[in-house]
Amino acid sequence: MDTSGALRLDKQLCFALYAGSKEVIRLYKPFLSAHGLTYTQYIALLVLWEEDHITVSDLGKRLFLDSGTLTPLLKKLEAAGILSRERSKNDERMVIVSLTEAGVQLQKSFLDLPQKMFCQLGLTTADAGSLKELLDALLRNQAFRNE
């Protein structure tokens, strides 16, 4: 029996990250569902709104997603007319993802979403900034980059 409490659920960073992430995504759901999007599709769109005409590989790296997760997600967005996928003319092994006009216009629907979400989270601006910095540092850690 663990007498030090090291294996208590409320002591686990991994659980706090998991539960916190799950709850934040739950808060996004009503906003995204109104546009027929999942959270993962939304974050893919965030990258494309920032940098259109990106390779599937680069998109996966930005989102920490493998092609097995990314490909079905992109197919659904393509079927919805939000983006297109085309083989690179320079290298047929590479697939370029680009927003359609509908995908570009969709961004306008989400301009106020970050502020709405921030209000729902109940964190001060300083706490949210500190948490973001800590999570960014965690993601920069080489242990997360090595597969």
PLY file of the C-alpha trace (Angstrom):
ply
format ascii 1.0
element vertex 147
property float x
property float y
property float z
element edge 146
property int vertex1
property int vertex2
end_header
0.00 0.00 0.00
1.29 3.45 -0.92
1.73 5.25 2.39
3.33 8.40 0.93
0.24 9.38 -1.08
2.29 9.58 -4.28
-0.31 7.53 -6.11
-3.31 9.57 -5.01
-5.34 10.77 -7.99
-5.50 14.33 -6.63
-1.68 14.46 -6.60
-1.27 13.56 -10.29
-0.30 16.26 -12.77
-1.34 13.96 -15.61
-4.89 13.76 -14.25
-5.18 17.52 -13.79
-4.03 18.01 -17.40
-6.41 15.33 -18.68
-9.47 16.51 -16.74
-8.77 20.19 -17.39
-8.36 19.60 -21.13
-11.52 17.53 -21.25
-13.52 20.25 -19.49
-12.19 23.05 -21.69
-13.08 21.05 -24.81
-16.56 20.45 -23.34
-17.02 24.23 -23.05
-16.14 24.66 -26.74
-18.63 22.03 -27.89
-21.82 24.15 -28.17
-20.02 26.86 -30.14
-18.38 24.38 -32.51
-21.42 22.12 -32.90
-23.40 25.08 -34.23
-21.01 24.98 -37.22
-20.80 21.19 -37.44
-17.22 21.12 -36.15
-15.35 19.08 -33.57
-12.66 20.58 -31.38
-9.92 18.82 -33.36
-11.32 20.20 -36.63
-11.41 23.66 -35.04
-7.75 23.57 -34.02
-6.81 22.39 -37.53
-8.69 25.41 -38.88
-6.85 27.68 -36.43
-3.57 26.57 -38.00
-4.91 27.05 -41.53
-6.27 30.51 -40.73
-2.77 31.33 -39.54
-0.90 29.60 -42.39
-2.89 28.46 -45.41
-1.44 26.04 -48.02
0.39 23.85 -45.50
1.47 20.24 -45.89
-0.42 17.55 -43.99
2.87 16.67 -42.31
3.45 20.24 -41.07
-0.15 20.49 -39.91
0.26 17.28 -37.94
3.43 18.58 -36.30
1.72 21.81 -35.27
-1.21 19.91 -33.76
0.73 16.96 -32.30
-1.44 14.63 -34.40
-0.41 11.67 -36.55
-1.67 11.14 -40.09
-4.04 8.38 -38.93
-5.95 10.96 -36.91
-5.48 13.87 -39.27
-6.49 12.26 -42.57
-10.11 11.40 -41.61
-10.52 14.83 -40.02
-9.31 16.54 -43.20
-11.53 14.35 -45.38
-14.58 15.47 -43.41
-13.60 19.14 -43.69
-13.01 18.65 -47.41
-16.43 16.99 -47.84
-17.96 19.99 -46.02
-16.34 22.32 -48.55
-14.10 24.00 -45.96
-10.73 22.94 -47.36
-9.10 21.13 -50.23
-6.23 18.65 -50.37
-3.94 18.38 -53.36
-0.72 16.55 -54.08
2.27 18.85 -54.34
3.41 19.44 -57.92
7.04 19.38 -56.71
6.76 16.20 -54.62
3.82 13.85 -55.13
4.38 12.33 -51.68
3.35 15.61 -50.06
-0.28 16.68 -49.71
-1.04 20.41 -49.45
-4.05 21.51 -47.42
-5.70 24.79 -48.43
-8.78 26.63 -47.27
-11.64 27.14 -49.68
-13.41 30.49 -49.78
-15.99 28.99 -47.39
-13.16 28.02 -45.03
-11.71 31.52 -45.14
-15.15 33.05 -44.48
-15.81 30.64 -41.60
-13.11 32.38 -39.57
-15.40 35.40 -39.11
-17.83 33.21 -37.14
-15.15 32.46 -34.55
-13.51 35.85 -33.99
-15.13 36.32 -30.58
-14.81 32.68 -29.44
-11.48 33.07 -27.59
-12.94 35.89 -25.47
-16.14 33.91 -24.81
-14.09 30.92 -23.69
-11.83 33.05 -21.51
-14.89 34.43 -19.71
-16.24 30.92 -19.10
-12.97 29.62 -17.65
-13.10 31.91 -14.65
-9.35 32.59 -14.56
-7.73 35.94 -14.14
-5.73 37.23 -17.09
-2.53 36.73 -15.08
-3.41 33.15 -14.10
-4.37 32.26 -17.67
-1.10 33.74 -18.95
0.94 31.82 -16.38
-0.85 28.57 -17.14
-0.32 29.05 -20.88
3.40 29.72 -20.35
3.79 26.57 -18.24
1.94 24.43 -20.77
3.98 25.88 -23.64
7.17 25.02 -21.74
5.87 21.48 -21.21
5.17 21.10 -24.94
8.63 22.44 -25.87
10.21 19.74 -23.72
12.13 17.27 -25.89
10.43 14.31 -24.19
7.21 15.29 -26.00
9.02 15.66 -29.32
10.63 12.21 -29.32
8.44 9.36 -30.45
0 1
1 2
2 3
3 4
4 5
5 6
6 7
7 8
8 9
9 10
10 11
11 12
12 13
13 14
14 15
15 16
16 17
17 18
18 19
19 20
20 21
21 22
22 23
23 24
24 25
25 26
26 27
27 28
28 29
29 30
30 31
31 32
32 33
33 34
34 35
35 36
36 37
37 38
38 39
39 40
40 41
41 42
42 43
43 44
44 45
45 46
46 47
47 48
48 49
49 50
50 51
51 52
52 53
53 54
54 55
55 56
56 57
57 58
58 59
59 60
60 61
61 62
62 63
63 64
64 65
65 66
66 67
67 68
68 69
69 70
70 71
71 72
72 73
73 74
74 75
75 76
76 77
77 78
78 79
79 80
80 81
81 82
82 83
83 84
84 85
85 86
86 87
87 88
88 89
89 90
90 91
91 92
92 93
93 94
94 95
95 96
96 97
97 98
98 99
99 100
100 101
101 102
102 103
103 104
104 105
105 106
106 107
107 108
108 109
109 110
110 111
111 112
112 113
113 114
114 115
115 116
116 117
117 118
118 119
119 120
120 121
121 122
122 123
123 124
124 125
125 126
126 127
127 128
128 129
129 130
130 131
131 132
132 133
133 134
134 135
135 136
136 137
137 138
138 139
139 140
140 141
141 142
142 143
143 144
144 145
145 146
